[in-house]
Amino acid sequence: MEICEGLIDIAAALFNVSSKELRRTGRTSLSVSRVRQIAMYVGHVTLGLSMKEIGRGFGRDRTTVLYACHLVEDMRDDGDFDHIVSTMERVAAAAFRDRGAL
């Protein structure tokens, strides 16, 4: 899915993580998986993609996306983390504004 590919690229650039690592299936380091979780969360909350669509686009199961969304939502209580997620949300919203994703 093109939007998920874009989210992966945006997250890789924002967080200085390899997009190849973000696309890799299977387990990855906590830092890589956290960035992927943020990207999945933004795809669902900001861009309105279904968890099934995100799962397909990220090579993950829908329940993994659900877990990521709950985890990121809970972590937003931390001000620094919330700022990071908000930045990703703004960048993604701007990047996909003209693509009919919103």
Number of C-alpha atoms within 10 A of each C-alpha: 11 8 19 20 14 15 25 27 18 18 24 20 12 14 13 11 17 15 18 11 15 21 17 13 11 7 8 13 8 9 11 20 15 16 20 25 23 24 31 29 28 23 26 19 15 17 19 13 19 15 22 17 19 25 20 15 19 23 14 17 15 17 12 15 27 19 13 20 22 12 15 20 15 11 14 15 10 9 10 11 13 16 12 14 21 15 13 22 20 12 16 21 17 12 15 15 12 9 9 7 14 12
